Amino acid sequence: MPQPAKSCQLCQTCLKQQTFDICPVRACAKGLNSGPCGGTRPGGQCEVGSRRCGWALIFQKAKTAAVALPANAGINLKFYG
């Protein structure tokens, strides 16, 4: 079994297979793994800090791959921040 990256928080609910190999817990400034919070600014900018919204990155990858993300993939809301 592959070892998690050093930055992995070992949340025990890895979603990277469903989110185009982007960890939503690490990519989202608020640590949300169930989807965007609604505070995304135009252009995909996060309302927290000066980085891009992690979920905007995931949705952009889905759009580029022409794949729809499932509306309910069994992802439970968790906050790791």
C-alpha positions as CSV (number, residue, x, y, z in Angstrom):
1,M,0.0,0.0,0.0
2,P,1.4,3.4,-0.9
3,Q,2.5,5.7,1.9
4,P,0.6,9.0,2.3
5,A,2.4,12.2,1.4
6,K,4.1,14.0,4.3
7,S,1.5,16.7,4.1
8,C,-1.4,14.2,4.4
9,Q,-3.6,14.7,7.4
10,L,-4.6,11.1,7.4
11,C,-8.3,12.0,7.6
12,Q,-9.3,8.3,6.9
13,T,-11.7,9.5,4.2
14,C,-9.4,10.1,1.2
15,L,-11.4,11.6,-1.6
16,K,-8.6,12.0,-4.1
17,Q,-10.0,9.3,-6.4
18,Q,-13.2,11.3,-6.7
19,T,-11.6,14.7,-6.9
20,F,-9.1,14.3,-9.7
21,D,-6.2,13.6,-7.4
22,I,-6.6,16.9,-5.5
23,C,-7.0,16.6,-1.8
24,P,-10.0,18.9,-0.9
25,V,-8.9,19.1,2.8
26,R,-5.5,20.5,1.8
27,A,-6.7,22.5,-1.2
28,C,-9.5,24.3,0.6
29,A,-8.4,27.1,3.0
30,K,-11.3,26.1,5.3
31,G,-10.6,22.4,5.1
32,L,-14.0,21.5,3.6
33,N,-14.2,18.1,1.9
34,S,-17.9,18.2,0.9
35,G,-17.8,21.0,-1.7
36,P,-17.3,24.7,-2.0
37,C,-18.5,27.0,0.9
38,G,-20.1,29.6,-1.2
39,G,-17.4,32.2,-0.5
40,T,-15.7,31.8,-3.8
41,R,-15.0,35.1,-5.6
42,P,-15.2,35.6,-9.4
43,G,-12.4,33.8,-11.1
44,G,-12.2,31.0,-8.5
45,Q,-10.5,33.1,-5.9
46,C,-10.9,32.0,-2.3
47,E,-12.5,34.5,0.2
48,V,-9.8,33.4,2.7
49,G,-6.3,34.7,1.8
50,S,-5.0,35.1,-1.7
51,R,-5.1,31.6,-3.1
52,R,-7.5,29.9,-5.5
53,C,-10.4,28.0,-4.2
54,G,-9.5,24.3,-3.9
55,W,-12.9,23.3,-5.1
56,A,-12.7,25.6,-8.1
57,L,-9.5,23.7,-9.1
58,I,-11.4,20.4,-8.7
59,F,-14.4,21.6,-10.8
60,Q,-12.0,23.0,-13.4
61,K,-10.3,19.6,-13.8
62,A,-13.7,18.0,-14.1
63,K,-14.7,20.5,-16.8
64,T,-11.4,20.0,-18.7
65,A,-12.0,16.2,-18.5
66,A,-15.6,16.7,-19.6
67,V,-16.7,14.7,-16.5
68,A,-19.6,15.7,-14.2
69,L,-18.9,15.3,-10.5
70,P,-21.6,13.3,-8.8
71,A,-24.2,15.4,-7.0
72,N,-23.9,13.1,-4.0
73,A,-20.9,10.9,-3.9
74,G,-21.4,9.9,-0.3
75,I,-19.1,12.7,0.9
76,N,-19.8,13.7,4.5
77,L,-19.1,17.3,5.6
78,K,-16.0,17.5,7.8
79,F,-14.0,20.5,8.9
80,Y,-10.3,20.0,9.5
81,G,-9.3,23.7,9.9
